[in-house]
Amino acid sequence: MKKLMLLALLFAACRTEIKPLIRDETVKKKVRNTVNDCSVHDYPTATDLPTGSQNIGWITVKRMATDDETFEALRKEVCAKGGDAMSQMHWIRASGASVADPPVELEANAWVTP
């Protein structure tokens, strides 16, 4: 009787049902702002860029009224230099400024990807 109960418990416990993963195609892809058919991709670091990317240098823009306007100005500058990617984006504060002071410029490393 003990073996029969153990067998029944084992049989009941092994009836786990896993539903298959169904990919939901309604997910919207993230769209970047484009400037005159120039799309600039943001990479966190230079090592994340595709192999064969060419560095075209650091690009700095003054801070605008909003952060979005500043990011757009930086993308325009990268496009104007012939780039299509940027990495290591960071804010720059004025010399001698406190941590509480707002940054005055935005800088990023510009790249041309293959």
N, C-alpha and C positions, 0 to 999 in steps of 0.2 A: 504494500500500500504506500509505503514511504517513497519507493522508487517511482511509482505511478504519479504521485503528487509532484515530485521533483521534475519528472518528465513533462507534466502538464504545465508547470510554472515556466520551465525553460521554453516550451513551445509558445506560450502566451507572450513571454518577454521578447522573443525573437521576431515578433510581428511588427517591427518598426517599418513605417512607410515614409520614404523620402520623396518629396515632390521634385520633379526635374526643374532646373532653373530655366525660366523662359525670359529671354531678353526683351525688355520693353523698348521698342523703337520710337516711342513718343518723347524720349529725352531730348531736349534741345541742346545743340552743341553751342559752346561758348564762342561768341563772335567778337573779334577784335575790331576796334575802330580802324578804318583805313583812310589814308590820306592820298588822294590822287592815284589810286590803284597801287599804293605802296603799303604793304602790311608788315608791321614790326612785331616780332615775337619776343616775349620777355622770358629770359632764362635766369634762374637764381644765381648760378655761378658760371664761370667760363668753361668749366669741365663738363657742363651739361650740353654744350653746343655740339652739333654734328661734327664729325671728323672732317677736316679740310676747310673749316671756317677761317676767314681772313679777318684779322683785327684791323679796324680803321681808327682806333683811338678813343679817348674819353671825350664825351660831349656833355656840356653843362648849359643849363638854361636857368634864367631868373625865375623866382617863384611868382606865379600869377595870383589872381584873386581867389581861385579855388584849386584844390589838388588835381581835379580832373583836367582843368585847363593847362596846368603845368605838365601833367603826363602827356597830354596831346601835343604841347609845344615840343617836348622832348622827342616824341615819335616823329614829328615833322622835321626836326633837326637831323635825326638819324637817317630819314629818307633823303633829305637834301644832300647828305654826305655820301649817299649811295648804299647805305646799309639796309638790312632787313631783319636785324636781330639786335638785342641789347642784353647785357648781363650786369650783375653787381650794381644795380641801381641803389643810390643812397642820397639822403638829404645832407646838405652842407650848411652849417651855421656860420655866422660871421666870426671873424677872428676875435677871440676874447669874450665871446658871447656865453651866457649861462645856459645850462641845460634847459631851463624854463623858457628861454627865448626861442621864437619860431625860426625854422631854417630859412635861409635866403635863396638857396639854389638847389637844383636837383641835378645829379650827375649819374651817368651810366656809361659803360664800356660798349661801344658800337661795333657790330660785326656784319660781314657779308657771308651768308651761308651758301653752301654749294647747291 
